[in-house]
Every structure is written in C-alpha cells, then in structure tokens.
C-alpha cells in the first residue's frame, strides 16, 4: 500500500492481519489530516471520497467478522 508517507507492508495478501493493518493505516491517515483538508478533496485524480467510503465500509465489515 502506498500513502502520503510512502509504501507500507501490510503483510500476507488478503489475510485477516493485512486487512486489520489496512484499517489502522487508513484510520491513522484520516486522523492526521484536518477535516477541512479532507473535505477540500484530493490533490490528484484519486477520489478521496471513494477511498474514505471504502475504508469505512471495510472497517464496518471488519468489526462484524
């Protein structure tokens, strides 16, 4: 996974641990950005809103499993 600060090894592909690690990285990233910066939108062609919704959906799924 690549995020603002570089590449992050999440562990074995598609493992429960890699999904937990992914959720933690996204949560840390979200917490580290001011709400107005996130609301302003992405600095590239990536749709931050879509990424956020995927992360939230994944975290909800993870909490149920």
Buried (B, 14 or more C-beta within 10 A) or exposed (E): EEEEEEEEEBEEEEEEEBBBBBBEBBEEBBEEEEEEEBEEEEEEEEEBEEBBEEBEEBBEEEEEE
